[in-house]
Amino acid sequence: MASYANGVAADSIPGVRWVKSSASTPEGGSCVEFAALPDGDTAVRNSRFPDGPALVFTRSEIEAMLIGVRQSEFDHLID
């Protein structure tokens, strides 16, 4: 099973399905996309640069981030 490091070219990860929020704006390309990796990690990329670098996070890192989002801990970033 392949393992990927932060900064890997997003388009070099084979066989993954990139998913973005339904709230993303198609005309502005303001989208962050996520892909589940075979080893259980999650890759994140900027949809404006689909062949650019991807950040890779462990399951526990993604879980901590999602819990923080649900608890409004990052709302100050868009206020």
N, C-alpha and C positions, 0 to 999 in steps of 0.2 A: 504494500500500500504506500503510495507516494505521500510525502510530507512537504509542505510548502512554507517558505519563510516570508516574513514581511518584505515588501518591495518587489515581489515576484511580478512579472508582467501578467496582468489579468487575463490577456488573451492566450497565454501559454498554459492555462489550467484546463486540461481537456475534460469534456463530458460533464461540466457543471451547468446548472440552470441559474442564471442571474435573475433576481427578483427585486422589483422596486415598489415603493409605496404607491397606492392608488391616489394619494394626495400629491404626487409628483407632477410637475408642470411640463408637459411634453414640448411646448413651444420654447421654454427657456432652458430646457435640459438640466434643470436643477434637481438632480436625482442622485441618491446614494443607492447602490445596488448591493445585495447580499447573495452569497452562494454557499450552500452547504458543501463541504469538502468530504471526500470519502473517509478520512480519518477522524471525522467528528468536529473538526475545526470549522470556522466560518471565514470566508474571504469577503472583504468589503472594497468596493471600487467607486469611483466617481463616473457617472454615466457619460459625462461630457468627454471623458478620456478613457474609453473602453479598453484600449490597448495599453493604458498606463499602469502604474504600479497598484497592486492590491495590498491592503493590510490584512493580516491573518490573525485571528483571535481564537482562543480556546473556547470551548463550550461554557466554562464558568465565567470567562470574561464577558461573553455576549450576555449571559444570564444577568450578571451584575449591572451591565449597561441597561438592559431592558427593564429591570426592576427600578433603576434610577429614573428612567424615562416615565414609567408608569406612576412614580411617586412625585413627578413634576420637578425633580432635582435639577433639570437642565433648562427649564422654561426661561430663565434669565438670558439665555443665548438668543432667543427670538423676540424678547420684549423690546 
